[in-house]
Amino acid sequence: MILLCNGKIAQKGQFSSWINVDIIGKSTHLDGGQLMIFETERLRIRKAVVEDADFYVRLWSDPRVMVHVGFPNGLPATKERTSAQLGEQGETEFDRLLVIELRETGQVIGEAKMHSPDKEGVSGPDVKLLPEFWGHKYGAEGWQGLVDYLFTHTDCTAVDGWPNVNNIASIKMQSAAGAVRIGEETYEFPEAMRDFTAPVHCYQYQLLRADWQNKKKG
């Protein structure tokens, strides 16, 4: 199970076709490095850096964002620990923290992640947005961009999503993307974390590469 997937999605995406992901030459420079991974119509996905620590603390500490992934009071994050975590990120775009920005303004509105395919060839993205940016379909746009990138840049055979059974917006988004529900389970946190967490009851949705290709063709 991929924990913290689909934690909080803005609204479902009602798109007539899959978003085209542009891999272009320009970059976002926060530390002099090449950070940008791809852009969609309205969003830019880039690697997170230490300077993003304040944003992550704000996002992870918000119960509205974290309740569906097992942290009803938010994740107890500090700037010191978060900065250290960001400083240890690898160079690859996979299995690391990513930032979602508005292309027009550069404003940071959320986080993303792309998991490398496991031994069965299954991958999975993750999207969380600040509450003030819910309701604009940014979550669905970012999610579909991540799915497109995973199928285009890895050999994964399927992409999984794990929406909380109470996260109706995320469930609708999975269906709109063409994923089908194939399972259900409840994740229990380790004993040492149970004072500030809650069990996560999730559905498993899956989008196969063949179905993604057919949807791309229209």
Secondary structure, DSSP 8 states (H G I E B T S, - for coil): --TTTT-B-SS----SS----B--S----SSSS--EEEE-SSEEEEE--GGGHHHHHHHHT-HHHHGGGT-TT-----HHHHHHHHHT--SSSSSS-EEEEETTT--EEEEEEEE---TTSEEEEEEEE-GGGTTSSHHHHHHHHHHHHHHHHS--SEEEE--BTT-HHHHHHHHHTT-EEEEEEEE---GGGTTS---EEEEEEEEEHHHHHHHHH-
